[in-house]
Amino acid sequence: MKRKIWLNVLLAVLVAGLFFTVSCAKKEVVSDAGTVKQASAAKSADDADAKAKADAAAKEAAAAAAKLAAAKKAFENEDVHFDYDSSDLTAAAKTLLKDKVAWLTANASAGVNIEGHCDERGTTEYNLALGERRATAVKAYLVDLGIAAARMNTISFGEEKPMDKGKTELAYAMNRRAHFVVK
């Protein structure tokens, strides 16, 4: 009889142990699944935040690149114009060159070719020399404003590359210029 009691007690302990083991295992599985779901949700939220930040950074970079390209284009497309048979800088030319110094300062790694151009009046040799004097005058003024001479090269095209092929005073005035090309 003592044996039966001990067997019943042992059986009751085993059943209770199994019951607690099984019930704890279920809670742990649910808890792990909840934790996995929470971790998955947190990872998804972090991924979404990282993607949003990457998209915003890409948009900012694209906007900055577009702004830089527009500034470069504006820099190159604004020519310094000269009076007839002159390489002296006008007041308007000096103002324009001061604006160009701001761009050159902001883009310290950029090099520039300064091209001297003339209208078609005069001999080829004279116009090549005048174009060189115009490009050199622009370079000297930029050096006086603090731009390193090593960043700039000059070249004369004389009358060879007119902006306007017309034979009017306006066309001639458009062709008497110093043009900038960023290297």
C-alpha positions as CSV (number, residue, x, y, z in Angstrom):
1,M,0.0,0.0,0.0
2,K,2.8,2.3,0.8
3,R,4.1,1.5,-2.6
4,K,0.8,2.6,-4.3
5,I,0.8,5.9,-2.4
6,W,4.4,6.5,-3.5
7,L,3.5,5.6,-7.1
8,N,0.5,7.9,-7.0
9,V,2.6,10.8,-5.5
10,L,5.3,10.2,-8.1
11,L,2.7,10.0,-10.8
12,A,1.1,13.2,-9.6
13,V,4.5,15.0,-9.5
14,L,5.3,13.8,-13.0
15,V,1.9,14.9,-14.3
16,A,2.3,18.3,-12.6
17,G,5.9,18.6,-13.9
18,L,4.8,17.8,-17.4
19,F,1.8,20.2,-17.1
20,F,4.1,23.0,-16.0
21,T,6.7,22.2,-18.6
22,V,4.2,22.1,-21.4
23,S,2.3,25.2,-20.3
24,C,5.6,27.1,-19.9
25,A,6.8,25.9,-23.2
26,K,3.6,27.3,-24.8
27,K,4.0,30.7,-23.2
28,E,7.7,30.8,-24.2
29,V,6.8,30.0,-27.8
30,V,4.1,32.7,-27.9
31,S,6.5,35.1,-26.2
32,D,9.3,34.3,-28.7
33,A,6.8,34.7,-31.6
34,G,5.7,38.1,-30.1
35,T,9.3,39.1,-29.7
36,V,10.1,38.0,-33.2
37,K,7.1,40.0,-34.5
38,Q,8.2,43.0,-32.5
39,A,11.8,42.7,-33.7
40,S,10.6,42.3,-37.2
41,A,8.3,45.3,-36.9
42,A,11.2,47.3,-35.4
43,K,13.5,46.2,-38.2
44,S,10.9,47.1,-40.8
45,A,10.5,50.6,-39.2
46,D,14.3,51.0,-39.1
47,D,14.5,49.9,-42.7
48,A,11.8,52.3,-43.7
49,D,13.5,55.2,-41.8
50,A,16.9,54.3,-43.4
51,K,15.3,54.2,-46.9
52,A,13.5,57.5,-46.3
53,K,16.8,59.1,-45.1
54,A,18.6,57.6,-48.1
55,D,15.9,58.9,-50.5
56,A,16.1,62.4,-48.9
57,A,19.9,62.4,-49.1
58,A,19.7,61.3,-52.8
59,K,17.3,64.1,-53.5
60,E,19.5,66.7,-51.7
61,A,22.5,65.4,-53.6
62,A,20.6,65.6,-56.9
63,A,19.4,69.1,-56.1
64,A,22.9,70.2,-55.1
65,A,24.3,68.7,-58.3
66,A,21.7,70.5,-60.4
67,K,22.4,73.8,-58.6
68,L,26.1,73.3,-59.2
69,A,25.6,72.5,-62.8
70,A,23.4,75.6,-63.2
71,A,26.0,77.8,-61.5
72,K,28.7,76.4,-63.8
73,K,26.6,77.0,-66.9
74,A,25.8,80.6,-65.8
75,F,29.5,81.1,-65.1
76,E,30.5,79.9,-68.6
77,N,27.7,81.7,-70.4
78,E,28.3,85.2,-69.1
79,D,30.9,86.7,-71.3
80,V,33.0,89.8,-70.6
81,H,32.5,92.3,-73.5
82,F,34.9,94.9,-74.8
83,D,34.7,98.2,-76.7
84,Y,35.9,98.3,-80.3
85,D,39.6,97.9,-80.7
86,S,40.1,97.7,-76.9
87,S,41.3,95.3,-74.3
88,D,40.5,97.6,-71.4
89,L,37.9,96.3,-68.9
90,T,34.7,98.4,-68.7
91,A,32.9,99.0,-65.4
92,A,30.3,96.4,-66.4
93,A,33.0,93.9,-67.1
94,K,34.7,94.5,-63.7
95,T,31.3,93.9,-62.0
96,L,30.8,90.7,-63.9
97,L,34.3,89.5,-63.0
98,K,33.7,90.2,-59.3
99,D,30.7,87.8,-59.6
100,K,32.8,85.2,-61.3
101,V,35.4,85.5,-58.4
102,A,32.6,84.3,-56.1
103,W,32.0,81.2,-58.2
104,L,35.8,80.6,-58.6
105,T,36.2,80.9,-54.8
106,A,33.4,78.5,-54.1
107,N,34.8,76.0,-56.6
108,A,38.5,76.1,-55.6
109,S,39.4,73.0,-57.6
110,A,38.0,74.3,-60.9
111,G,40.4,75.5,-63.6
112,V,39.3,77.9,-66.3
113,N,40.3,78.6,-69.9
114,I,39.8,82.3,-70.8
115,E,39.2,82.7,-74.5
116,G,39.8,86.1,-76.2
117,H,37.5,86.8,-79.2
118,C,37.3,89.7,-81.7
119,D,34.9,90.9,-84.4
120,E,35.9,90.3,-88.0
121,R,37.2,93.8,-88.6
122,G,41.0,93.9,-88.8
123,T,43.6,91.4,-90.0
124,T,43.8,87.9,-88.6
125,E,47.1,88.6,-87.0
126,Y,45.9,91.8,-85.4
127,N,42.7,90.1,-84.1
128,L,44.7,87.2,-82.6
129,A,46.9,89.6,-80.7
130,L,43.9,91.7,-79.6
131,G,42.1,88.5,-78.4
132,E,45.2,87.5,-76.4
133,R,45.4,91.0,-74.8
134,R,41.7,90.7,-73.9
135,A,42.1,87.3,-72.3
136,T,45.2,88.4,-70.5
137,A,43.5,91.5,-69.1
138,V,40.7,89.4,-67.7
139,K,43.1,87.0,-66.1
140,A,45.2,89.8,-64.6
141,Y,42.0,91.3,-63.1
142,L,41.0,88.0,-61.6
143,V,44.5,87.5,-60.2
144,D,44.2,91.0,-58.6
145,L,41.0,89.8,-57.0
146,G,42.7,86.8,-55.4
147,I,42.3,83.9,-57.9
148,A,45.5,81.9,-58.4
149,A,47.0,82.4,-61.9
150,A,47.8,78.7,-62.1
151,R,44.1,77.9,-62.3
152,M,43.6,80.0,-65.4
153,N,44.9,79.6,-69.0
154,T,44.4,82.2,-71.8
155,I,43.9,81.5,-75.5
156,S,43.0,83.8,-78.4
157,F,40.7,82.8,-81.2
158,G,40.7,86.2,-82.8
159,E,37.8,86.4,-85.2
160,E,37.7,82.6,-85.8
161,K,34.8,81.7,-83.5
162,P,32.2,84.5,-83.7
163,M,29.1,84.3,-81.5
164,D,27.1,86.1,-84.0
165,K,28.0,85.9,-87.7
166,G,26.0,89.0,-88.6
167,K,27.5,92.1,-90.1
168,T,25.8,94.6,-87.8
169,E,27.2,96.7,-84.9
170,L,25.3,94.5,-82.5
171,A,26.8,91.4,-83.9
172,Y,30.3,92.9,-83.8
173,A,29.7,93.9,-80.1
174,M,28.6,90.4,-79.2
175,N,31.8,89.0,-80.8
176,R,34.2,91.3,-78.9
177,R,34.4,89.2,-75.7
178,A,36.3,87.0,-73.3
179,H,34.6,83.7,-72.9
180,F,35.1,81.2,-70.0
181,V,35.3,77.4,-70.2
182,V,35.6,75.4,-67.0
183,K,38.2,72.6,-67.2
